[in-house]
């Protein structure tokens, strides 16, 4: 049935294109179309170039297109983004730089999160993870100048804070793919485009400097962190040799601070003997975190166009960033620890909202986290214009990312394994989700390094801390050859065909270490249970009621030999965590580009097919039976798996120019999202049940395991989009000063914003169920500690693996509306004022076998809305923005550097900016700017059981302010 559906979709697309082509043939003689290409592949869309015919004349376009304008300011960014959107031959959203080296927004993710159909998730106080049409980062991809990108995470999702925003001139989000878009995502594709020097008419250069601070005081002072920072970047563009050679150089130096009030309740048990069936907070991990991310980035682009037949472009980027967190606080083991809930509490609707615990033995935390990452990109694009009819494009790119983390935990308390004094603590669950406490003990006295809860007893050590040190390496190489045949007449402006080949390797390795007080074992009597330290008083948790505690530098305690490491393996993880994956993808494709008329209606767009042949393999490990995991004696056995598959991805994009100002877009495509790499992990945690030794039923067999699935295939989707767009042809919102500006389409036609309404339906199949089970042949694991007599009794080598499988299905559907309105269209005295309003409503359903109750697709918010009010006049600019999204299922950091899903609470964030640009005199080209973000001081929360009171993560980041200057050299 699934193959039948796919064949029907392919046949329907092919039939529709055939009918369009046949009907359009009658009008082709009088209406020829402009050569079209995807926005990520050609600059013609931005410049409005026409295609030359065989006799050297220009072939006029069948549709109205807008030309970009080189003016400074937020309004020019809006207008140029509108030009990219309207000129595209698919459904896209776009953002353009306000001036060279400056996108509108505090980061790429922040800027993209304000586009229609997109939303952003905050991580460590910074916008980082992107959602497109309700689907999370696993379902989209990222490109730089059309080249596929690797990720610094341990999966495929690109973390957008790994790129300096100053590098990019335009960012285009493809909501509907075309066949020539290599590396496309299921929900969307983000293509970040740097400046092309030969597309500039003259040299340009700009410097931007910002001073940044957080309105919170420094919560956890220490080496490498501050609540103040800076951003200094510059871009230089020049042309040489009679405009046949060009260069772009960029630098970016950044120190980005964040202050985080963090609280992570353990959960809310209902079986407490005193709680009478009410839920009560079981414990909480609490920190005051000071975070600083420092970045050094370099950009270089070289272009050579010696003649009309060849253009070569080399792009190189390098990004080196380091993030440091000082995290100091206290962990409170309450109902799920040794504390005792007292009668006299207050309960409401099944949850105890205030009360008192006695016999509390807290774990005082002085943690240190560090992330170091490097990202490299090399792109070589060779465009050949063979003659008036034929052209070719040969592109090679290489992307590489390396990342190392140190997540260091250090514990202190009142005594080893609850043996010291205890505390009595009152608590109140506040209306905003904060757990506020009132301790009675003075935590500046009597504190020692120790294992306060005896967590290391199961491993026979005194666990005074722990280190997780993951290391990720990801590299991706691509090679693409595209050939295009232009047509002078007929409904097709061109035929493009080509082939692309990519190879990706990614590895993940984690070292885990117990921190002990000199080593030794508890059973052997050689373990030291407590040790003094030198520290000072600090107040990282004053915001939740704990006034002071003793703080110290855990790195210094390691350096002086007080804390000694003991290696361990797989702590708190059900499966051996190390893995490697390899992928090879061969993608031949063809695409017809349309540019014609149907009667008085212009028609442009494209249709085509990609065929992807993928070969993938994964390597992992399993622990040998009986092997110790603590110390250096562990024995690991390699596990491997592989598969290959073919996928056919037809796509069609049709844009009907109903009038001079109205476009109607229709798209249909099959798309895919490759499985998460940690789900492809071949590692297994294998066990044998001797009571099932002779069973022949694989579901009740001796062998069973949990782990990944190296034979996973992609999640597939049939993606349908429609969009109606009306472009206002009234007066422009900005002054057209220079002769180039006055001659542009935007100035001549007004370029006064637009109204758009669109809908989408994404039918999901082969969706990856992360908690499924599948059959596995364990014969390669024999003898697995079994005797020869037991092997003779073994009923079957088959068993089940609890892990991911392609057995889910569902859909995502939604509608969105956008209004980009300059107020001078309402009344001329309002010239310079304007607004941008977007709203998106999304619904989803996801069903797994054996569970008829549908669930929500992870990452989806039912409502996403953005609003911006702006004013620009005579160099002065001001704007304020509101970004809202409702609650959604998102990813947060879990134990041992893993990723887990929790419901993320919704809400609004407000940003504002004001600036002034001098356009004459000695300060000509200088802009002074002030900006504030998260002005509402929004609280980030996750919760469980659809009850916002049952908070699992509570964070507040404070308000961020920036002041700075920009100078554009004239």
Steps between C-alpha positions, in 0.01 A plus 500: 500500500787740583667440162164555331463839671847604392443389142170688492669819620773468238247428227282792606791743491615374161148520355446850633826621350420341166161672486650835594766466233248398234260783580777756516643409159234703320606818678873441479553690174383830648610455859852377570625455853805597686753237595414399855709349767475438870595791722792309643640423156484828306532869564280577199194500722635776717620711210215440259721388210334370188615205293675570170357347186707347222528832316624674815172669583345491844215260562243688712372348816139387522468613859562814700822479696659744741859616511693535823600845618826594667381729777565481871249433771230266618250601232745427220556159659123441486478612140789287383361200688169560325681504164665165576164354606311617193772414250542145629375213287384312808348595836764668715545742785808720510690755702757747365771698674412853608846599385821316428584273795172550689193276495192635683504319835743395773588172321410291195261284699333806656454658158363183338263436791302810400426378146156358418478128572818494711563499875810481717590322826736659752794294629725638778341841464563529125264436205645190337260228376264563208152357437345516151126443452481343844775246437815511711866520399522129406276576199687791341845550354742789461715614208769764460507631143315183398748264673369252756607562858615281786400554859680554829228302679504121532230473232414669170325810635698812422548730796479842342712673761798322340492768225575873544205697362735766357611261226171480315339736254180299451345196667234314301271239653358260239158385619441303180792325330595478135684213335824700467511575873758250624498432873136594547320434828158351566346816647733759353852594398692802631752639250735763644663704224814711530584806292608445141757777430448513122127556552586830668549799274774654712719434807325488837618465857345523844602467864255415779575518872265418788521500878268242655381443855239304696288680759552214750803521723758226451342195665809276517822698461799307378765461237378542142158655568350846533163671469654743250624441147566645157468441128746640247472412134599638165439424133702628202393453136706609200539440128817498289625456144219684329239332718610149402630411846336559834561426864296502820675481835327486836597464865282450805613515864236446762455450873137419567388493868200329657377475859266210575290433806448125461275261687433137405250318726540121497128435463184475709439157660149420621591200720647694792356359824427846638374662179167308496513440125594857410801569282790663681836622375743207524819704487659781305835585342559875524772720355600857447687483169734755345569420135725658239545391140805639319539475125763578239374475144664555161338529156664522158342496153695525174330541163650494153307578182760532223238494225135432436558124491633434851443615857688334785421556866685369804342543845686421821373539855654414834325527834662425835283539805532413866221509755565494875243454775556547871202322659474525877204401713341219695313178435215428741405128534147529640223237469722285278791546738537466874293807592168456681186690405319638805123520551338842479573557131271680253366307199305620197354286222721202578829689551659607828582867450668578834635304791805402704765229468726384782816280504629658178859417395565732205768462236682830455611537138799684356493394136696608195398450136706576192432458128768553234408469135641577158303517176666514157342551158654497155288553187624516140242596240587493128239642263551444126298692242569280199283687250164674484319171560722293725657561839645281774581527867758286682497545877704332770470574870635365824362565847657382825421549867681381811374545853627411846304543821591478866202472735652490846291443813645556847318415824528621856272479800455446871640145513548174308186305402255701713714456813533868590253758631171539315286800410135595531375687197170660408387521138240683292404425138457852361254591228776550241629144558791592729567277802582749777661359816582615853792299648598519866865390474796735441673354194813710547616279792589133540510420128743232370572331169315167515229279352203640698244248369729199450442501122828319436422204726374283215841538336692455828636856497445823691362711217596859576436598138473378145630597155326445167733585211334441161690552174329539162653505151284561191611551142311512174631520142279583200555510127233617258491536122203682347434565132235742372350533153321830435204522262422809293135409446242268644358466850831388650768755563760230563571140588746429777646161578790379706638271764628555853700275726554548872682308768460564871684357800406575857630357826405546862713394795457573868744454787348466846685535829408479867666770710609348829694625801829327420367181344449176687193283546238495774506120534879500527493761775737731310245759389524849652147615584551875548762770451523870582531769235563871485215706364311823541140598554277561199127541432412319176154397629385816678222527239336182639552561871846354578700801612862374504715191457869414467638511146831372364679425174473125423783521244732621778397204718590263215830679441607477864415129518201521734262372231633191319339346192394134472389403145160345447285411199136543406397659830127590499471381139310189393716445190876539436516861384782501242413473129606574145282545194576523129271606215544514127224662295484509119238742365428526127222745414329691222286812509293686241469874561177665387448858383195555282138615492163332542279753326559824690648324800876468519638166613846424623651239724654157462442129528741209519619196689792409725605139541705433810700182547631480857747257653538532875689313768546536873743369757449466872592286797364265760644413838636146525302280745637532852728793415550767766401855405692686772874536462698410189402131476196531274484277192309632199393301195439679167150496348433600138198541276418642158229543238434672168187634334364704209258790536327693221417862577273668241424871543301770324472875558253710302468879534199659331529876444132586527559875469789742517481481879356154574672161497353159579750226580442125512759238588508126557805293585618186667765574760698306757679543831787261564505326838672655797852372526471395863199288394718336232747405774590131461584467871297249699442423864449122476356278773405134529208356695592145603135416574425545128801300380300235313224730373460514121282812508719801410276723710563281808852386415823475696653801324373857524664837471456875484684731265494678168408378154760537221237382248275801560368671190387860464170642611309575180245771428271616225517876532229727353502882513277775361555872535320812382706820502390856431777756460407858575587739219463820695772735611831367625583509869848635445653791315657407166806722497762393247441458128547123533229487764261717301536271198435184698174309480438555869514876469309513170220266611489604862599171656261575781474168678260211448221286642523121486286211616618142464426145606698179518442132553784258574406133494756304702576133450787273601524733797769385743354365822781541758349250744410206280634143489629290212635150443876446504721196440743465793689200356819706461504556877528130588611335721414803722624316810282193439641151553492243222207328671309828520577577135342168407181606683484847342162523326579789262765761440229749409384756752366851526685831517327794665588788274389723212310373198322649194143419597333834580263702287319828533467850364574865560263759360467871545422844368682827532440864417752781453451875470796722412337845496670840462258749656544753221263280304236600755591869529799692365569675835581153638789461255785312669276306737413138431424161647567134434251252642510123463288225655525126452257229619624144482346166591660158499426136568749218536406135552721202585396133464331362809416850627183635338519828692671760282776719643639838397798517269809612700588868451150608400330806647133536413536876482795710389465876455736789444443872483731792427419870501765721342581857404775630271560858387803709409750261658297429814366148554300342781318171529348270760419134447299232677556130434253245637472123484275264693628198691674221308695176544866598484847358568696592812823370654463177695725292721852414376484752212199324343199672340147451631157628400282709730202732452633856469277778626399775260502876533615828349835673475541869419790672328562862407759697305569865431774644277610808313708512181690813396467555125713813458781693662810361673297213655353391168457118506498470881208329676447501875273229633338380823316173529325293766383140480288280728363821646211309658753281685308194384523187713589178316322195642444136414242286674336156508153341493356804317508681834704825489528481881704178476811684384804299388720793392471862608739761363520877491764678291461868575489786253777552251611846387737619229641836399731544206609671185522400137701675236452445130792634297383726222 
